[in-house]
Amino acid sequence: AHRQVTEATEATIEYQDGGFDLAASFEFDLPPAPEEALHKGISLYFVVDFELTRPRWYWFDDKPVNTSRSVRLSYQPLTRQYRVSTGGLQLPFSRLKSALQFIQRVRGWRVFERNAVKPGESYHAQVRMRLDLSQLPKPFQINAVNTRDWNLASDWRRFIYTVPTDL
């Protein structure tokens, strides 16, 4: 299946307040089919996946972190507003472009705590964003599997992260 052009353009990890926060940016345009479904009242769920692994020559790779965060995008026809929900946070937007720009920029997401990693060690980190088709109503799921418009997912953005020794 062909996938829409979705790209992770930035990914960094920062140590703050005893934990590590992810900052990442993604670029994509919402294809016509999901946009049409959104305007008909179907919520879209975007998932950001993050993994941290440490290669080991003697055994399987150590995977101290494997986490995901879901962001819901919905449209309210009466108020003509888009709503982005993640965790307990709900934000209204008057334009679809503004709501998508907010979803595409992941900031301050606590992906792991200090005790999950060893200072001075290097880890392989990877992050991606995808449209979660399993959250769609069943008739849309069947249609989405066969339509490339719904196959919205970025490739993994991989980078090496070395934990600072002065924590």
Phi and psi in degrees as a GROMACS rama.xvg file:
@    title "Ramachandran Plot"
@    xaxis  label "Phi"
@    yaxis  label "Psi"
@TYPE xy
-76.1596  142.167  HIS-2
-113.643  150.184  ARG-3
-65.1653  155.34  GLN-4
-72.0959  104.044  VAL-5
-129.512  129.772  THR-6
-137.464  137.283  GLU-7
-87.2511  114.158  ALA-8
-96.4807  -15.1985  THR-9
-154.891  145.221  GLU-10
-158.854  119.265  ALA-11
-140.594  155.798  THR-12
-120.72  134.557  ILE-13
-125.908  140.983  GLU-14
-88.4748  125.901  TYR-15
-149.354  132.967  GLN-16
49.9534  45.8272  ASP-17
81.954  6.69862  GLY-18
-148.144  176.952  GLY-19
-116.709  125.885  PHE-20
-106.989  141.862  ASP-21
-98.6763  137.075  LEU-22
-122.274  124.818  ALA-23
-145.789  152.291  ALA-24
-130.56  143.647  SER-25
-130.006  150.803  PHE-26
-123.796  126.735  GLU-27
-164.513  156.525  PHE-28
-108.06  141.084  ASP-29
-74.768  120.507  LEU-30
-64.1755  162.081  PRO-31
-58.2692  -41.7385  PRO-32
-63.5773  -49.815  ALA-33
-64.2198  -34.7336  PRO-34
-65.0089  -41.4578  GLU-35
-63.611  -43.5173  GLU-36
-62.4141  -40.8259  ALA-37
-58.1902  -44.8425  LEU-38
-70.6538  -15.3638  HIS-39
-92.9898  4.48211  LYS-40
101.85  6.31319  GLY-41
-88.7134  125.933  ILE-42
-78.2387  142.236  SER-43
-108.271  137.417  LEU-44
-114.864  120.492  TYR-45
-103.317  132.938  PHE-46
-117.457  132.326  VAL-47
-105.859  122.543  VAL-48
-105.653  137.521  ASP-49
-133.329  134.305  PHE-50
-133.44  145.088  GLU-51
-129.967  122.926  LEU-52
-130.847  155.538  THR-53
-128.13  115.998  ARG-54
-65.128  141.152  PRO-55
-130.071  132.889  ARG-56
-75.241  -23.2968  TRP-57
-98.2776  -6.84846  TYR-58
-158.687  -176.425  TRP-59
-61.4147  156.658  PHE-60
-59.6502  143.113  ASP-61
-78.3562  127.044  ASP-62
-119.639  81.7517  LYS-63
-70.6043  -23.4993  PRO-64
-136.169  130.074  VAL-65
-149.504  99.7396  ASN-66
-137.34  159.181  THR-67
-137.688  153.884  SER-68
-135.507  132.386  ARG-69
-105.563  139.536  SER-70
-126.528  128.341  VAL-71
-102.229  131.857  ARG-72
-114.331  124.539  LEU-73
-134.929  164.405  SER-74
-124.881  132.721  TYR-75
-105.727  104.081  GLN-76
-64.574  -33.4151  PRO-77
-65.4463  -41.7677  LEU-78
-95.4556  -6.87552  THR-79
53.7151  45.3102  ARG-80
-125.047  147.23  GLN-81
-95.5973  143.864  TYR-82
-125.732  129.771  ARG-83
-110.514  125.336  VAL-84
-123.943  130.799  SER-85
-146.72  126.349  THR-86
60.7645  -128.274  GLY-87
-95.8045  0.77548  GLY-88
-90.0674  130.697  LEU-89
-128.235  126.279  GLN-90
-123.475  132.817  LEU-91
-90.6784  146.225  PRO-92
-136.152  140.844  PHE-93
-85.7577  -19.8728  SER-94
-124.205  143.046  ARG-95
-61.807  -39.557  LEU-96
-59.6213  -42.0464  LYS-97
-65.2454  -41.0761  SER-98
-64.4233  -42.1598  ALA-99
-66.7342  -38.4965  LEU-100
-61.6028  -37.6828  GLN-101
-65.6798  -43.1036  PHE-102
-64.9501  -37.0294  ILE-103
-72.643  -15.1889  GLN-104
-110.475  106.242  ARG-105
-92.3009  122.179  VAL-106
-134.873  139.878  ARG-107
62.8077  29.4898  GLY-108
-87.1031  115.168  TRP-109
-72.4153  107.399  ARG-110
-96.8405  -25.7548  VAL-111
-162.357  159.561  PHE-112
-95.2707  168.266  GLU-113
-59.8723  -36.9223  ARG-114
-73.813  -5.13632  ASN-115
-82.6522  -16.0724  ALA-116
-131.56  162.79  VAL-117
-103.42  128.553  LYS-118
-57.0544  137.763  PRO-119
86.7056  -13.0983  GLY-120
-81.9742  148.508  GLU-121
-101.079  138.128  SER-122
-126.676  153.3  TYR-123
-93.6583  117.945  HIS-124
-107.889  147.956  ALA-125
-149.15  144.784  GLN-126
-141.221  147.173  VAL-127
-151.577  163.16  ARG-128
-126.389  143.18  MET-129
-147.964  156.324  ARG-130
-86.0014  122.243  LEU-131
-83.8615  101.849  ASP-132
-72.3402  -21.4875  LEU-133
-69.3086  -16.8567  SER-134
-86.7993  -9.0928  GLN-135
-76.0853  155.77  LEU-136
-59.2366  150.133  PRO-137
-51.0792  -46.2476  LYS-138
-59.657  -35.1708  PRO-139
-71.9816  -35.4606  PHE-140
-60.5331  -43.7  GLN-141
-63.1638  -45.401  ILE-142
-66.9605  -38.351  ASN-143
-65.3789  -33.2383  ALA-144
-63.7518  -34.4441  VAL-145
-94.5626  -1.32103  ASN-146
-119.496  126.95  THR-147
-69.0035  -21.6538  ARG-148
-58.4279  -28.7486  ASP-149
-89.5007  -10.8919  TRP-150
-84.9222  75.3617  ASN-151
-107.304  103.282  LEU-152
-155.695  141.45  ALA-153
-88.464  159.592  SER-154
-72.6593  162.442  ASP-155
-66.2489  131.795  TRP-156
-95.0187  112.632  ARG-157
-104.784  141.277  ARG-158
-156.132  158.826  PHE-159
-93.2512  132.816  ILE-160
-122.421  122.185  TYR-161
-102.009  123.168  THR-162
-70.7192  129.012  VAL-163
-60.3154  147.494  PRO-164
-87.576  -13.9135  THR-165
-99.4839  44.5514  ASP-166
